[in-house]
């Protein structure tokens, strides 16, 4: 059991970058990102014994992470808001980006779940076929979505820079 625990901890350390990238893509607040990260690690630990090696370890981690985040976001949307919203809650925060990557992260917040996942995998260096295997969609669908996303992000970035 102890060696399994040590193995798991090392796997998390080796893959924390992709987990943190996903959390950052789905949550603006640092506290929400930390909560999501903990939820993902918990889910990974719960399913660690059942990992059969049918896919690469990185692919498995990405799938569990993405599914955890999508479930978390979906559940949060379904919660009833019990306190009134103020105008500042509704308005998009004005954020100054230090570099292009940070600006891209800000613009990516408006993308829907699967589109965010595709962009993150693309930015991590995955090829369309690998993305399609991870997300269980066709390579053609990945390519089509990527082209639409690139166009959408380009237009949003253009508006921001004007």
KETOR-910123 format. One record per residue: residue number from 1; y, z negated, x negated of N, C-alpha, C in turn; residue in one letter. Coordinates in pm, 1 decimal, always signed. Layout:
N
+-----+----------+----------+----------+----------+----------+----------+----------+----------+----------+---------+
: num :      n_y :      n_z :      n_x :     ca_y :     ca_z :     ca_x :      c_y :      c_z :      c_x : residuo :
+-----+----------+----------+----------+----------+----------+----------+----------+----------+----------+---------+
: NUM :        Y :        Z :        X :        Y :        Z :        X :        Y :        Z :        X :       A :
...
+-----+----------+----------+----------+----------+----------+----------+----------+----------+----------+---------+
***
This chain:
162
+-----+----------+----------+----------+----------+----------+----------+----------+----------+----------+---------+
: num :      n_y :      n_z :      n_x :     ca_y :     ca_z :     ca_x :      c_y :      c_z :      c_x : residuo :
+-----+----------+----------+----------+----------+----------+----------+----------+----------+----------+---------+
:   1 :   -120.2 :     +0.0 :    -83.3 :     +0.0 :     +0.0 :     +0.0 :   +125.8 :     +0.0 :    -87.2 :       X :
:   2 :   +123.6 :    -78.6 :   -194.4 :   +240.5 :    -88.4 :   -280.9 :   +270.5 :    +44.9 :   -349.2 :       X :
:   3 :   +165.4 :   +115.9 :   -393.3 :   +188.5 :   +245.4 :   -458.0 :   +240.2 :   +348.3 :   -357.3 :       X :
:   4 :   +193.5 :   +336.9 :   -233.9 :   +242.5 :   +425.9 :   -128.1 :   +390.9 :   +400.5 :   -102.7 :       X :
:   5 :   +429.3 :   +274.0 :   -102.5 :   +568.8 :   +236.3 :    -82.5 :   +656.4 :   +291.3 :   -195.9 :       X :
:   6 :   +609.1 :   +275.4 :   -319.2 :   +682.8 :   +325.0 :   -435.5 :   +694.3 :   +477.3 :   -431.4 :       X :
:   7 :   +586.8 :   +543.2 :   -392.0 :   +585.9 :   +688.7 :   -379.0 :   +688.6 :   +733.2 :   -274.9 :       X :
:   8 :   +691.9 :   +663.7 :   -161.6 :   +786.3 :   +696.0 :    -54.4 :   +929.8 :   +677.4 :   -101.5 :       X :
:   9 :   +956.3 :   +566.4 :   -168.0 :  +1092.1 :   +539.0 :   -217.8 :  +1136.8 :   +648.3 :   -313.5 :       X :
:  10 :  +1048.2 :   +692.2 :   -401.7 :  +1082.9 :   +798.8 :   -496.5 :  +1109.2 :   +930.3 :   -423.5 :       X :
:  11 :  +1030.3 :   +960.2 :   -322.5 :  +1049.8 :  +1082.6 :   -244.0 :  +1186.5 :  +1079.8 :   -176.1 :       X :
:  12 :  +1223.4 :   +965.0 :   -119.7 :  +1354.2 :   +952.5 :    -54.7 :  +1465.4 :   +971.2 :   -156.9 :       X :
:  13 :  +1452.0 :   +909.0 :   -273.6 :  +1553.1 :   +924.5 :   -378.9 :  +1566.8 :  +1071.0 :   -420.0 :       X :
:  14 :  +1454.9 :  +1139.3 :   -434.1 :  +1456.4 :  +1279.5 :   -476.5 :  +1516.7 :  +1372.2 :   -371.4 :       X :
:  15 :  +1510.1 :  +1331.9 :   -244.6 :  +1554.5 :  +1419.8 :   -135.6 :  +1673.1 :  +1364.6 :    -58.4 :       X :
:  16 :  +1740.3 :  +1263.0 :   -111.6 :  +1850.2 :  +1203.0 :    -37.1 :  +1967.6 :  +1298.9 :    -19.9 :       X :
:  17 :  +1983.3 :  +1395.9 :   -109.9 :  +2093.9 :  +1490.9 :    -99.2 :  +2088.4 :  +1572.1 :    +28.7 :       X :
:  18 :  +1971.6 :  +1626.6 :    +61.0 :  +1959.0 :  +1708.4 :   +182.9 :  +1973.8 :  +1620.3 :   +306.6 :       X :
:  19 :  +1921.1 :  +1498.4 :   +300.4 :  +1934.0 :  +1408.0 :   +415.2 :  +2080.7 :  +1373.4 :   +438.7 :       X :
:  20 :  +2152.0 :  +1342.2 :   +331.0 :  +2294.0 :  +1308.7 :   +344.3 :  +2375.0 :  +1429.9 :   +391.0 :       X :
:  21 :  +2339.6 :  +1549.4 :   +342.8 :  +2409.2 :  +1671.1 :   +387.3 :  +2394.0 :  +1691.3 :   +537.2 :       X :
:  22 :  +2273.4 :  +1669.9 :   +586.0 :  +2250.1 :  +1683.2 :   +729.8 :  +2330.0 :  +1579.3 :   +808.0 :       X :
:  23 :  +2328.2 :  +1455.9 :   +761.9 :  +2402.8 :  +1349.4 :   +831.6 :  +2551.6 :  +1382.0 :   +834.9 :       X :
:  24 :  +2602.1 :  +1434.1 :   +724.0 :  +2744.6 :  +1468.4 :   +715.7 :  +2779.0 :  +1584.8 :   +809.6 :       X :
:  25 :  +2684.5 :  +1675.4 :   +827.7 :  +2708.3 :  +1789.9 :   +915.9 :  +2711.0 :  +1750.8 :  +1063.0 :       X :
:  26 :  +2640.9 :  +1644.6 :  +1097.6 :  +2632.4 :  +1606.2 :  +1238.0 :  +2724.3 :  +1490.6 :  +1275.6 :       X :
:  27 :  +2774.7 :  +1417.2 :  +1176.6 :  +2860.9 :  +1302.5 :  +1205.8 :  +2981.8 :  +1301.4 :  +1114.8 :       X :
:  28 :  +3098.0 :  +1272.6 :  +1170.8 :  +3223.0 :  +1266.8 :  +1095.5 :  +3238.4 :  +1129.9 :  +1031.0 :       X :
:  29 :  +3216.1 :  +1026.8 :  +1107.0 :  +3235.3 :   +889.6 :  +1061.1 :  +3131.5 :   +851.5 :   +955.3 :       X :
:  30 :  +3178.8 :   +786.4 :   +849.5 :  +3088.9 :   +741.6 :   +742.9 :  +2985.7 :   +642.6 :   +796.8 :       X :
:  31 :  +3026.7 :   +557.4 :   +888.4 :  +2934.5 :   +459.4 :   +947.8 :  +2825.9 :   +529.9 :  +1028.5 :       X :
:  32 :  +2863.7 :   +630.7 :  +1105.7 :  +2765.5 :   +707.3 :  +1182.7 :  +2669.6 :   +780.6 :  +1089.4 :       X :
:  33 :  +2721.7 :   +832.0 :   +978.5 :  +2637.0 :   +899.1 :   +880.0 :  +2534.7 :   +802.1 :   +822.0 :       X :
:  34 :  +2579.1 :   +679.7 :   +790.1 :  +2488.1 :   +578.7 :   +735.9 :  +2381.0 :   +540.9 :   +838.4 :       X :
:  35 :  +2421.1 :   +525.9 :   +964.8 :  +2324.7 :   +494.5 :  +1070.8 :  +2221.3 :   +605.2 :  +1085.7 :       X :
:  36 :  +2268.8 :   +728.4 :  +1084.9 :  +2178.7 :   +842.3 :  +1098.5 :  +2082.6 :   +849.0 :   +979.6 :       X :
:  37 :  +2135.2 :   +823.8 :   +860.1 :  +2052.0 :   +823.6 :   +738.9 :  +1939.7 :   +720.6 :   +752.4 :       X :
:  38 :  +1974.4 :   +601.3 :   +799.0 :  +1873.5 :   +496.5 :   +817.3 :  +1770.4 :   +535.7 :   +922.0 :       X :
:  39 :  +1814.9 :   +598.8 :  +1030.4 :  +1722.4 :   +643.7 :  +1133.7 :  +1624.0 :   +746.7 :  +1077.3 :       X :
:  40 :  +1675.5 :   +836.0 :   +995.7 :  +1590.4 :   +939.3 :   +935.9 :  +1488.1 :   +876.6 :   +842.2 :       X :
:  41 :  +1532.1 :   +787.0 :   +756.0 :  +1439.6 :   +722.5 :   +662.1 :  +1331.7 :   +646.1 :   +739.7 :       X :
:  42 :  +1371.8 :   +580.0 :   +847.1 :  +1275.1 :   +507.9 :   +929.9 :  +1171.9 :   +604.1 :   +989.0 :       X :
:  43 :  +1218.8 :   +716.6 :  +1042.5 :  +1127.1 :   +815.3 :  +1100.0 :  +1034.6 :   +873.9 :   +993.4 :       X :
:  44 :  +1090.2 :   +898.9 :   +874.8 :  +1007.8 :   +950.3 :   +764.9 :   +899.5 :   +848.9 :   +727.2 :       X :
:  45 :   +935.7 :   +722.1 :   +721.8 :   +839.2 :   +618.8 :   +687.6 :   +729.4 :   +609.9 :   +794.5 :       X :
:  46 :   +770.4 :   +615.0 :   +922.8 :   +672.6 :   +607.1 :  +1031.4 :   +571.6 :   +721.6 :  +1025.9 :       X :
:  47 :   +617.0 :   +838.5 :   +982.8 :   +527.5 :   +955.2 :   +982.8 :   +473.4 :   +989.3 :   +844.1 :       X :
:  48 :   +504.3 :   +907.0 :   +744.2 :   +464.0 :   +935.8 :   +606.3 :   +312.6 :   +944.7 :   +590.5 :       X :
:  49 :   +239.1 :   +854.7 :   +653.3 :    +93.5 :   +854.4 :   +641.6 :    +29.9 :   +977.6 :   +704.7 :       X :
:  50 :    +97.0 :  +1035.2 :   +803.1 :    +39.1 :  +1149.4 :   +873.9 :    +75.3 :  +1284.0 :   +810.9 :       X :
:  51 :   +161.5 :  +1282.9 :   +706.9 :   +196.6 :  +1408.1 :   +639.5 :    +71.1 :  +1464.8 :   +575.7 :       X :
:  52 :    +34.2 :  +1587.7 :   +616.0 :    -91.2 :  +1647.2 :   +572.5 :    -74.2 :  +1750.7 :   +462.6 :       X :
:  53 :    +48.1 :  +1784.4 :   +428.6 :    +68.9 :  +1882.1 :   +323.0 :    +56.2 :  +2025.9 :   +368.0 :       X :
:  54 :    +60.5 :  +2049.8 :   +500.9 :    +54.7 :  +2187.2 :   +551.6 :   +177.1 :  +2267.0 :   +507.7 :       X :
:  55 :   +286.7 :  +2198.3 :   +489.9 :   +410.1 :  +2260.3 :   +440.4 :   +453.2 :  +2181.8 :   +316.7 :       X :
:  56 :   +558.0 :  +2230.1 :   +251.1 :   +606.3 :  +2156.8 :   +133.8 :   +668.0 :  +2025.0 :   +178.9 :       X :
:  57 :   +674.4 :  +1932.0 :    +88.0 :   +732.0 :  +1801.6 :   +117.4 :   +878.1 :  +1815.7 :   +161.3 :       X :
:  58 :   +953.2 :  +1904.6 :    +94.6 :  +1093.0 :  +1927.4 :   +130.1 :  +1108.3 :  +1982.0 :   +271.2 :       X :
:  59 :  +1019.7 :  +2072.9 :   +308.3 :  +1022.8 :  +2129.9 :   +442.9 :   +993.6 :  +2022.2 :   +546.7 :       X :
:  60 :   +894.1 :  +1939.8 :   +519.8 :   +859.1 :  +1830.8 :   +611.3 :   +975.6 :  +1734.0 :   +627.2 :       X :
:  61 :  +1037.8 :  +1696.1 :   +516.3 :  +1151.8 :  +1604.4 :   +520.6 :  +1265.4 :  +1666.3 :   +601.8 :       X :
:  62 :  +1291.4 :  +1794.5 :   +580.3 :  +1398.5 :  +1860.6 :   +653.7 :  +1368.4 :  +1862.3 :   +802.5 :       X :
:  63 :  +1244.7 :  +1896.1 :   +839.8 :  +1208.4 :  +1900.6 :   +982.3 :  +1223.2 :  +1764.9 :  +1048.8 :       X :
:  64 :  +1169.0 :  +1661.5 :   +983.9 :  +1179.3 :  +1526.6 :  +1041.6 :  +1326.2 :  +1486.3 :  +1052.4 :       X :
:  65 :  +1403.1 :  +1513.9 :   +948.1 :  +1545.4 :  +1477.6 :   +948.2 :  +1619.9 :  +1549.1 :  +1059.3 :       X :
:  66 :  +1600.5 :  +1679.2 :  +1068.8 :  +1670.5 :  +1758.3 :  +1170.3 :  +1630.0 :  +1714.1 :  +1311.0 :       X :
:  67 :  +1500.8 :  +1695.6 :  +1333.9 :  +1455.8 :  +1652.3 :  +1466.4 :  +1510.9 :  +1514.7 :  +1501.8 :       X :
:  68 :  +1517.0 :  +1425.3 :  +1404.7 :  +1573.7 :  +1292.2 :  +1428.1 :  +1720.5 :  +1302.8 :  +1466.0 :       X :
:  69 :  +1795.1 :  +1384.0 :  +1391.4 :  +1937.8 :  +1400.1 :  +1420.5 :  +1961.8 :  +1464.6 :  +1556.3 :       X :
:  70 :  +1887.2 :  +1570.1 :  +1585.6 :  +1906.2 :  +1638.8 :  +1714.1 :  +1873.7 :  +1545.9 :  +1830.5 :       X :
:  71 :  +1769.0 :  +1465.4 :  +1816.3 :  +1734.5 :  +1368.5 :  +1920.9 :  +1843.6 :  +1263.3 :  +1934.4 :       X :
:  72 :  +1892.6 :  +1214.8 :  +1822.1 :  +1998.0 :  +1113.2 :  +1822.2 :  +2125.2 :  +1166.9 :  +1888.1 :       X :
:  73 :  +2164.7 :  +1288.3 :  +1851.5 :  +2285.2 :  +1349.5 :  +1908.9 :  +2266.3 :  +1371.7 :  +2059.6 :       X :
:  74 :  +2149.3 :  +1420.9 :  +2098.0 :  +2120.7 :  +1445.4 :  +2240.0 :  +2126.4 :  +1314.6 :  +2318.9 :       X :
:  75 :  +2066.3 :  +1209.3 :  +2265.7 :  +2068.0 :  +1079.5 :  +2334.4 :  +2209.0 :  +1023.3 :  +2345.9 :       X :
:  76 :  +2289.8 :  +1042.9 :  +2242.9 :  +2427.5 :   +994.1 :  +2246.8 :  +2509.7 :  +1070.0 :  +2350.5 :       X :
:  77 :  +2484.1 :  +1198.2 :  +2366.0 :  +2556.1 :  +1276.8 :  +2466.3 :  +2520.8 :  +1232.8 :  +2606.5 :       X :
:  78 :  +2396.7 :  +1187.8 :  +2624.6 :  +2350.1 :  +1148.6 :  +2757.4 :  +2393.6 :  +1009.1 :  +2797.3 :       X :
:  79 :  +2444.4 :   +930.9 :  +2703.9 :  +2490.5 :   +796.3 :  +2736.9 :  +2615.5 :   +804.8 :  +2823.8 :       X :
:  80 :  +2626.8 :   +711.6 :  +2914.7 :  +2743.7 :   +705.6 :  +3001.2 :  +2855.4 :   +635.1 :  +2924.9 :       X :
:  81 :  +2971.2 :   +696.7 :  +2922.0 :  +3086.3 :   +636.0 :  +2855.7 :  +3145.9 :   +533.7 :  +2950.1 :       X :
:  82 :  +3150.3 :   +409.8 :  +2904.5 :  +3197.5 :   +302.3 :  +2992.3 :  +3341.2 :   +262.9 :  +2965.8 :       X :
:  83 :  +3400.2 :   +311.9 :  +2857.5 :  +3539.4 :   +279.4 :  +2831.4 :  +3623.0 :   +406.5 :  +2839.6 :       X :
:  84 :  +3746.4 :   +396.0 :  +2887.1 :  +3828.9 :   +514.5 :  +2902.2 :  +3864.6 :   +576.3 :  +2766.7 :       X :
:  85 :  +3878.2 :   +708.1 :  +2767.5 :  +3916.6 :   +779.9 :  +2647.0 :  +4067.9 :   +790.7 :  +2639.5 :       X :
:  86 :  +4117.8 :   +777.3 :  +2519.0 :  +4260.8 :   +797.3 :  +2500.0 :  +4283.5 :   +939.0 :  +2448.0 :       X :
:  87 :  +4407.0 :   +981.0 :  +2446.0 :  +4440.7 :  +1114.2 :  +2397.1 :  +4398.5 :  +1129.0 :  +2251.2 :       X :
:  88 :  +4411.3 :  +1023.1 :  +2171.8 :  +4374.1 :  +1031.3 :  +2029.8 :  +4223.7 :  +1046.2 :  +2012.0 :       X :
:  89 :  +4143.5 :   +997.3 :  +2106.8 :  +3998.8 :  +1015.5 :  +2099.0 :  +3959.8 :  +1161.2 :  +2121.0 :       X :
:  90 :  +4036.6 :  +1229.6 :  +2202.7 :  +4002.6 :  +1366.3 :  +2239.9 :  +4053.8 :  +1466.6 :  +2137.0 :       X :
:  91 :  +4168.1 :  +1441.1 :  +2078.8 :  +4228.3 :  +1535.8 :  +1984.5 :  +4146.8 :  +1544.9 :  +1857.2 :       X :
:  92 :  +4139.9 :  +1664.2 :  +1800.4 :  +4069.9 :  +1683.1 :  +1673.8 :  +4152.7 :  +1619.3 :  +1563.0 :       X :
:  93 :  +4088.7 :  +1539.7 :  +1476.7 :  +4165.5 :  +1475.8 :  +1370.5 :  +4219.4 :  +1577.4 :  +1270.7 :       X :
:  94 :  +4337.7 :  +1551.6 :  +1221.6 :  +4394.8 :  +1637.3 :  +1118.9 :  +4342.2 :  +1588.2 :   +985.4 :       X :
:  95 :  +4266.8 :  +1673.7 :   +918.7 :  +4203.9 :  +1633.9 :   +793.9 :  +4242.6 :  +1732.7 :   +686.0 :       X :
:  96 :  +4282.5 :  +1681.3 :   +573.0 :  +4314.2 :  +1767.3 :   +459.9 :  +4192.0 :  +1773.8 :   +369.3 :       X :
:  97 :  +4148.6 :  +1891.4 :   +334.6 :  +4031.7 :  +1908.4 :   +250.4 :  +4073.1 :  +1923.7 :   +104.8 :       X :
:  98 :  +3995.6 :  +1861.1 :    +16.1 :  +4023.7 :  +1871.1 :   -126.8 :  +3977.5 :  +2004.4 :   -183.5 :       X :
:  99 :  +3874.3 :  +2060.8 :   -127.6 :  +3822.1 :  +2187.0 :   -178.2 :  +3763.8 :  +2269.5 :    -64.4 :       X :
: 100 :  +3720.5 :  +2389.3 :    -98.2 :  +3668.5 :  +2480.6 :     +3.6 :  +3542.2 :  +2427.4 :    +70.1 :       X :
: 101 :  +3455.8 :  +2360.0 :     -6.8 :  +3331.6 :  +2306.5 :    +50.3 :  +3364.1 :  +2200.8 :   +156.4 :       X :
: 102 :  +3459.5 :  +2114.6 :   +127.5 :  +3498.3 :  +2011.3 :   +222.8 :  +3559.5 :  +2074.8 :   +347.8 :       X :
: 103 :  +3640.9 :  +2176.9 :   +329.6 :  +3699.2 :  +2247.3 :   +443.1 :  +3589.5 :  +2311.4 :   +527.4 :       X :
: 104 :  +3490.8 :  +2369.7 :   +460.4 :  +3377.5 :  +2428.9 :   +531.3 :  +3303.9 :  +2321.8 :   +610.9 :       X :
: 105 :  +3283.5 :  +2204.7 :   +552.5 :  +3217.2 :  +2094.7 :   +624.5 :  +3294.3 :  +2056.2 :   +749.7 :       X :
: 106 :  +3425.2 :  +2054.6 :   +740.1 :  +3508.4 :  +2020.1 :   +854.9 :  +3493.5 :  +2124.4 :   +965.5 :       X :
: 107 :  +3497.2 :  +2251.5 :   +928.8 :  +3485.3 :  +2359.2 :  +1026.7 :  +3344.0 :  +2362.0 :  +1085.7 :       X :
: 108 :  +3243.2 :  +2326.8 :  +1005.3 :  +3104.7 :  +2327.4 :  +1053.2 :  +3079.3 :  +2225.4 :  +1162.8 :       X :
: 109 :  +3166.2 :  +2125.4 :  +1172.4 :  +3147.3 :  +2023.3 :  +1275.8 :  +3148.1 :  +2082.8 :  +1416.5 :       X :
: 110 :  +3211.0 :  +2197.3 :  +1432.6 :  +3218.5 :  +2258.2 :  +1566.0 :  +3095.0 :  +2343.0 :  +1598.5 :       X :
: 111 :  +3007.6 :  +2364.1 :  +1501.5 :  +2887.6 :  +2444.1 :  +1527.0 :  +2785.0 :  +2364.4 :  +1606.2 :       X :
: 112 :  +2702.0 :  +2435.9 :  +1681.2 :  +2595.2 :  +2372.1 :  +1757.6 :  +2479.7 :  +2335.4 :  +1663.6 :       X :
: 113 :  +2387.8 :  +2253.7 :  +1711.2 :  +2279.3 :  +2197.4 :  +1631.1 :  +2202.1 :  +2294.5 :  +1544.3 :       X :
: 114 :  +2142.3 :  +2395.7 :  +1603.0 :  +2059.7 :  +2488.3 :  +1527.6 :  +2143.9 :  +2570.5 :  +1431.3 :       X :
: 115 :  +2263.8 :  +2607.3 :  +1472.4 :  +2352.5 :  +2683.6 :  +1384.0 :  +2390.7 :  +2600.8 :  +1261.6 :       X :
: 116 :  +2417.0 :  +2472.0 :  +1281.7 :  +2446.6 :  +2383.6 :  +1168.3 :  +2328.3 :  +2380.3 :  +1072.7 :       X :
: 117 :  +2209.2 :  +2367.1 :  +1129.8 :  +2089.0 :  +2359.5 :  +1047.4 :  +2072.3 :  +2486.0 :   +963.9 :       X :
: 118 :  +2095.6 :  +2601.1 :  +1023.6 :  +2083.0 :  +2728.7 :   +952.2 :  +2183.2 :  +2734.7 :   +837.5 :       X :
: 119 :  +2307.9 :  +2697.6 :   +863.0 :  +2411.3 :  +2702.3 :   +759.4 :  +2377.8 :  +2606.2 :   +645.7 :       X :
: 120 :  +2334.5 :  +2486.4 :   +679.3 :  +2302.2 :  +2388.7 :   +575.8 :  +2188.9 :  +2439.9 :   +487.6 :       X :
: 121 :  +2084.6 :  +2492.1 :   +550.0 :  +1972.7 :  +2545.5 :   +471.0 :  +2018.1 :  +2662.8 :   +384.9 :       X :
: 122 :  +2100.9 :  +2749.1 :   +440.8 :  +2153.2 :  +2863.7 :   +366.1 :  +2233.7 :  +2816.8 :   +245.0 :       X :
: 123 :  +2319.1 :  +2717.3 :   +266.3 :  +2400.5 :  +2664.1 :   +157.7 :  +2316.0 :  +2590.6 :    +53.1 :       X :
: 124 :  +2201.7 :  +2538.6 :    +95.5 :  +2111.0 :  +2471.7 :     +2.0 :  +2030.2 :  +2573.1 :    -79.2 :       X :
: 125 :  +2043.5 :  +2702.5 :    -45.9 :  +1977.7 :  +2806.1 :   -124.6 :  +1847.9 :  +2859.4 :    -66.6 :       X :
: 126 :  +1814.1 :  +2819.1 :    +54.8 :  +1692.3 :  +2870.5 :   +117.3 :  +1712.4 :  +3015.1 :   +160.2 :       X :
: 127 :  +1606.5 :  +3094.1 :   +151.8 :  +1607.6 :  +3233.3 :   +196.8 :  +1578.9 :  +3236.2 :   +347.5 :       X :
: 128 :  +1611.5 :  +3349.7 :   +410.8 :  +1594.4 :  +3362.0 :   +556.1 :  +1451.2 :  +3331.2 :   +600.6 :       X :
: 129 :  +1352.8 :  +3378.7 :   +524.6 :  +1213.7 :  +3355.5 :   +562.0 :  +1180.0 :  +3206.7 :   +555.1 :       X :
: 130 :  +1230.3 :  +3138.1 :   +453.4 :  +1206.8 :  +2993.7 :   +441.4 :  +1275.5 :  +2918.8 :   +555.5 :       X :
: 131 :  +1397.0 :  +2961.4 :   +587.7 :  +1470.4 :  +2898.2 :   +698.8 :  +1392.9 :  +2917.2 :   +829.0 :       X :
: 132 :  +1340.0 :  +3037.9 :   +849.2 :  +1265.7 :  +3064.7 :   +972.7 :  +1140.6 :  +2978.1 :   +981.0 :       X :
: 133 :  +1073.5 :  +2955.2 :   +867.7 :   +954.8 :  +2868.9 :   +867.5 :   +991.4 :  +2724.5 :   +898.0 :       X :
: 134 :  +1100.2 :  +2676.2 :   +840.6 :  +1141.6 :  +2537.9 :   +861.8 :  +1182.3 :  +2514.6 :  +1006.1 :       X :
: 135 :  +1261.7 :  +2607.7 :  +1060.9 :  +1316.0 :  +2590.0 :  +1195.7 :  +1227.9 :  +2648.5 :  +1305.4 :       X :
: 136 :  +1120.3 :  +2715.2 :  +1263.2 :  +1025.4 :  +2776.1 :  +1357.0 :  +1092.4 :  +2877.5 :  +1449.7 :       X :
: 137 :  +1173.0 :  +2964.8 :  +1389.1 :  +1230.6 :  +3079.7 :  +1458.8 :  +1202.6 :  +3202.3 :  +1373.1 :       X :
: 138 :  +1223.7 :  +3320.9 :  +1426.4 :  +1191.4 :  +3441.3 :  +1351.7 :  +1295.4 :  +3467.7 :  +1242.2 :       X :
: 139 :  +1254.3 :  +3535.7 :  +1134.0 :  +1350.8 :  +3571.9 :  +1029.8 :  +1464.7 :  +3658.3 :  +1083.5 :       X :
: 140 :  +1435.2 :  +3744.7 :  +1180.1 :  +1538.8 :  +3828.2 :  +1241.1 :  +1640.8 :  +3741.3 :  +1314.0 :       X :
: 141 :  +1592.3 :  +3639.8 :  +1383.9 :  +1680.9 :  +3547.3 :  +1454.2 :  +1769.9 :  +3474.1 :  +1353.9 :       X :
: 142 :  +1712.5 :  +3433.0 :  +1241.2 :  +1790.6 :  +3365.8 :  +1136.8 :  +1900.7 :  +3458.1 :  +1088.0 :       X :
: 143 :  +1864.7 :  +3582.2 :  +1057.6 :  +1961.0 :  +3680.0 :  +1005.7 :  +2073.2 :  +3706.0 :  +1106.1 :       X :
: 144 :  +2036.5 :  +3725.3 :  +1231.0 :  +2135.8 :  +3750.7 :  +1335.9 :  +2229.3 :  +3631.3 :  +1352.0 :       X :
: 145 :  +2171.2 :  +3512.7 :  +1360.1 :  +2252.6 :  +3391.8 :  +1375.8 :  +2344.3 :  +3371.2 :  +1255.4 :       X :
: 146 :  +2291.2 :  +3394.7 :  +1135.0 :  +2373.0 :  +3377.8 :  +1014.8 :  +2493.9 :  +3470.0 :  +1017.4 :       X :
: 147 :  +2474.0 :  +3593.9 :  +1057.4 :  +2586.2 :  +3687.9 :  +1064.8 :  +2690.2 :  +3641.9 :  +1166.5 :       X :
: 148 :  +2645.1 :  +3595.3 :  +1282.3 :  +2738.5 :  +3545.3 :  +1383.8 :  +2811.8 :  +3421.2 :  +1334.1 :       X :
: 149 :  +2738.3 :  +3331.6 :  +1270.2 :  +2797.1 :  +3207.2 :  +1220.5 :  +2900.8 :  +3237.5 :  +1113.2 :       X :
: 150 :  +2867.0 :  +3326.8 :  +1021.1 :  +2960.7 :  +3363.3 :   +914.3 :  +3089.6 :  +3418.6 :   +973.8 :       X :
: 151 :  +3074.8 :  +3504.0 :  +1073.5 :  +3191.1 :  +3562.0 :  +1139.1 :  +3274.5 :  +3453.7 :  +1208.0 :       X :
: 152 :  +3206.8 :  +3363.1 :  +1279.2 :  +3275.5 :  +3254.8 :  +1349.0 :  +3347.1 :  +3162.5 :  +1250.2 :       X :
: 153 :  +3278.4 :  +3124.6 :  +1143.2 :  +3339.4 :  +3036.6 :  +1043.4 :  +3456.2 :  +3105.0 :   +973.4 :       X :
: 154 :  +3440.8 :  +3233.2 :   +944.6 :  +3549.2 :  +3307.9 :   +880.1 :  +3674.7 :  +3307.4 :   +966.8 :       X :
: 155 :  +3655.8 :  +3330.4 :  +1096.3 :  +3772.3 :  +3333.2 :  +1185.0 :  +3835.4 :  +3193.8 :  +1197.7 :       X :
: 156 :  +3754.2 :  +3088.7 :  +1202.5 :  +3807.5 :  +2952.3 :  +1211.0 :  +3880.5 :  +2914.5 :  +1081.8 :       X :
: 157 :  +3823.2 :  +2950.2 :   +967.9 :  +3887.7 :  +2919.9 :   +839.5 :  +4019.9 :  +2996.8 :   +825.3 :       X :
: 158 :  +4020.9 :  +3119.3 :   +878.6 :  +4142.1 :  +3201.2 :   +873.4 :  +4253.8 :  +3135.9 :   +955.7 :       X :
: 159 :  +4218.1 :  +3083.1 :  +1075.0 :  +4315.9 :  +3016.0 :  +1160.0 :  +4371.0 :  +2891.1 :  +1093.9 :       X :
: 160 :  +4284.6 :  +2817.4 :  +1027.6 :  +4327.2 :  +2693.0 :   +962.0 :  +4422.7 :  +2722.2 :   +846.9 :       X :
: 161 :  +4394.1 :  +2827.8 :   +771.4 :  +4473.8 :  +2856.3 :   +651.9 :  +4608.3 :  +2922.4 :   +685.1 :       X :
: 162 :  +4629.3 :  +2959.6 :   +809.3 :  +4757.9 :  +3025.3 :   +844.7 :  +4867.3 :  +2925.6 :   +863.3 :       X :
+-----+----------+----------+----------+----------+----------+----------+----------+----------+----------+---------+
***
